[in-house]
């Protein structure tokens, strides 16, 4: 039986994407009501783990400050790191599991979502074998989380297919470094560039 059409406008209004999002209180909120403290931490977006100082007010992150003294990134951040603090209160952030029904998606309990996921995984493996399921991790996982993810893949799921996102997002950069400089990573730290008088960029 065919499902009825879904009202896409209402789905976008409810779940996003909300492209022109501003932080709560607008962009001037921090200037009018400054942060109470700075918390030194790492940016969690990728495996570089750049250092960052988060502005905190009422136990909520409202912005960031560069941390120039840290030797790795010296206060510099990529565009993703600069806006990372906005994700916690972003209207597109999912706080509950969603399950599809005839009207689109509906909020579900964690127990119902986990039961559905386990049932679907079991059905796939019974039909196509254990290795029909793969596990995909991330570069920002701590050592303990990576260990648990490996145990989940090999013991709980019994699959040999496990990887992390670096093979997808960094393979092109690694190949380019290898071809250009003979190593699969940047051969010079960032502070070396500030010592040079010229920087040459070329494309082959």
Secondary structure in CASP SS format (residue, H / E / C, confidence):
PFRMAT SS
TARGET T0000
AUTHOR 0000-0000-0000
METHOD secondary structure of the structure
MODEL  1
X C 1.00
X C 1.00
X C 1.00
X C 1.00
X C 1.00
X C 1.00
X C 1.00
X H 1.00
X H 1.00
X H 1.00
X H 1.00
X H 1.00
X H 1.00
X H 1.00
X H 1.00
X C 1.00
X C 1.00
X C 1.00
X C 1.00
X C 1.00
X C 1.00
X C 1.00
X C 1.00
X C 1.00
X C 1.00
X C 1.00
X C 1.00
X C 1.00
X H 1.00
X H 1.00
X H 1.00
X H 1.00
X C 1.00
X C 1.00
X C 1.00
X C 1.00
X E 1.00
X E 1.00
X E 1.00
X E 1.00
X E 1.00
X E 1.00
X C 1.00
X C 1.00
X C 1.00
X C 1.00
X C 1.00
X C 1.00
X C 1.00
X C 1.00
X E 1.00
X E 1.00
X E 1.00
X E 1.00
X E 1.00
X E 1.00
X E 1.00
X C 1.00
X C 1.00
X E 1.00
X E 1.00
X E 1.00
X E 1.00
X E 1.00
X E 1.00
X C 1.00
X C 1.00
X C 1.00
X C 1.00
X C 1.00
X C 1.00
X C 1.00
X C 1.00
X C 1.00
X C 1.00
X C 1.00
X C 1.00
X C 1.00
X H 1.00
X H 1.00
X H 1.00
X H 1.00
X C 1.00
X H 1.00
X H 1.00
X H 1.00
X H 1.00
X C 1.00
X C 1.00
X C 1.00
X C 1.00
X C 1.00
X C 1.00
X C 1.00
X C 1.00
X C 1.00
X E 1.00
X E 1.00
X E 1.00
X E 1.00
X E 1.00
X C 1.00
X C 1.00
X E 1.00
X E 1.00
X E 1.00
X E 1.00
X E 1.00
X C 1.00
X H 1.00
X H 1.00
X H 1.00
X H 1.00
X H 1.00
X H 1.00
X H 1.00
X H 1.00
X H 1.00
X H 1.00
X H 1.00
X H 1.00
X H 1.00
X H 1.00
X H 1.00
X H 1.00
X H 1.00
X H 1.00
X H 1.00
X C 1.00
X H 1.00
X H 1.00
X H 1.00
X C 1.00
X C 1.00
X E 1.00
X E 1.00
X E 1.00
X C 1.00
X C 1.00
X C 1.00
X C 1.00
X C 1.00
X H 1.00
X H 1.00
X H 1.00
X H 1.00
X H 1.00
X H 1.00
X H 1.00
X H 1.00
X H 1.00
X H 1.00
X H 1.00
X H 1.00
X H 1.00
X H 1.00
X H 1.00
X C 1.00
X C 1.00
X C 1.00
X C 1.00
X E 1.00
X E 1.00
X E 1.00
X C 1.00
X H 1.00
X H 1.00
X H 1.00
X H 1.00
X C 1.00
X H 1.00
X H 1.00
X H 1.00
X H 1.00
X H 1.00
X H 1.00
X H 1.00
X H 1.00
X H 1.00
X H 1.00
X H 1.00
X C 1.00
X C 1.00
X C 1.00
X C 1.00
X C 1.00
X C 1.00
X C 1.00
X C 1.00
X H 1.00
X H 1.00
X H 1.00
X H 1.00
X H 1.00
X H 1.00
X C 1.00
X C 1.00
X C 1.00
X C 1.00
X C 1.00
X C 1.00
X C 1.00
X C 1.00
X C 1.00
END
